[in-house]
Amino acid sequence: MQKKTLLSACIAIALSGQSWGAEITEGEGADSMRRSSQMTCLSGGHAQPPAKLKTVPEKCAVTTNNGFSSLLALGTTTILTTLAVIELSHGDDHAARTSSPQPTPPDANGPLPPPLPNDDDSVTPVKPDSGDYVTPPDSGDDVTPPDNSGDDVDLPRTEPVVFDNNVTWDKDAQTLKIRGATFTYIQNVDGSYTLSAKDGRKTMVTEWENHEETHTAIFSGVSTTGDTEWRYDDEGKLHVTQLASVVSDGTKGRIITVNDAIITDQGGNTALNGGTVMMINGDNIALTNEGKTEAIGEDSVVGILTGDNITINNNGQTVVDAGTAVIVNGDRTILNNTGDSTVNNGGTGAFIIGNDVRTDNKGHMTVDGQNSTGSKIVGNNATVIQEGDLYVSNAARGIDVEGYGAIVSNKGNVAVVDEKSQGVSLSGDASTFINRGDISVSNGSSEVNATGILRLC
């Protein structure tokens, strides 16, 4: 299933909401995390070939006996999420560090020449001693003779450095291009850097290292609010860590557009009264949740993810009351759950639309109430592994799969009680259910029985 283009940040996740791309403004939360930040050029390791040497700024290059170069230090020193700016799409121990200030291009041509006269300065040539010099008639227009002395020479431009992890550093323009997003940067008094996107959003860089061995530039940073850290690594991947909890009460939260990103949520998220905490658009996203997830109220959604090859690892507790914890729209989604889940009042734990989906639940799941569903998959060739305990009651449905070629394997205990309750429902041809655990069904009337496994072909 193909998705639209995503990413370029925030870098959006460069900048967006509270992550890279995240909305970033100067705040005390960021000050405490910018101590001793640095940008360094590394020495040692493999030398650079001549082709690479041409791209290294003069101030950041040392030539060895065999004509190769290594990057030197730039900056001062002390953490992570760049591009917690939601859109940057598409540490290293061997880094040498110094506390020298950011380098400037060498002045190989001496001091700058004095300014030429402006239009208000009248210049009359001086007659030479030979007497052969003729002063042109004064037509009223003051003419300045051309300066051929050779003194008016512009400083040579330092060529931008193009790193192998999709970073371009233009020292003269003071810009960084990370993936497709361009940022201007300034160095702060504490040694950190402020990156500014074209739309005015900002993020802090607390560590900047140029790695000679891999010819890459890596960055660590923090949002200006101090609640999100980020890191851009040697492989061009964006790591974003949310530190604080987020509550969206009837409002839409962060929109993150980014590919190839690793997102860790440590604070937990709560959606209330129809609110949405976050929307992530992009392929190859790995999202790990360590905090508590709550979706309370009809139409409340904690996370909506759109893209292929999305992996979600939920290790925290999930509580759903009439809302939905997560919605994923994309092929090859993987959902691994180890936390306990409670779904009530018509809510849904996980709703995934796409082919080749794989889910594995090792936690205890309780689903109660009419129209409540623990997990629902719409798509072909889904694989569902149920290893934890599943308790379904009051006309709820535990696992619901619609599509061709589904495989459901139960290794845990499934208990289904009350009329119209369904433990597992399979709708589609060539579906397979494998039971290696225990299934218990009770309290159903003769007309409307509770159902352990319902297969509709």
Disulfide bonds with the S-S distance in Angstrom:
Cys41-Cys60 1.98
